[in-house]
Amino acid sequence: MEFRSVLPGVKLVKEDFDGNQEELFISQNDQITVTTLDGRKIKGTFMQIEFARYTEEDDIVHIHKDNGENEGIPFDTIDDIIK
């Protein structure tokens, strides 16, 4: 057997104020839009999640933006992520 492709991915579980949950699966190279708590919308290609090493640090979503730049967005500044 020969591996043709391996793409890392994550499962995010979002919950609204009423307790309704929604699962979102994103894999490397998926197109996503991240909305920050201050209303900024960042569109681009999902690259990876950098998980914090210590509890006082925050996990970071890394995307390659449509304008060609890379950006790391801390989870505590994210309001929503959509595919």
ZIUR-V27854 format. One record per run of one state. SS is the DSSP state (H for helix, E for strand, C for the rest). FROM is the first residue (numbers start at 1). TO is the last residue. Records with the same first field share a line. If there is no record, write none. Layout:
SS=FROM-TO ; FROM-TO
This chain:
C=1-8 ; 16-20 ; 28-30 ; 37-40 ; 51-59 ; 66-69 ; 83-83
E=9-15 ; 21-27 ; 31-36 ; 41-50 ; 60-65 ; 70-74 ; 78-82
H=75-77
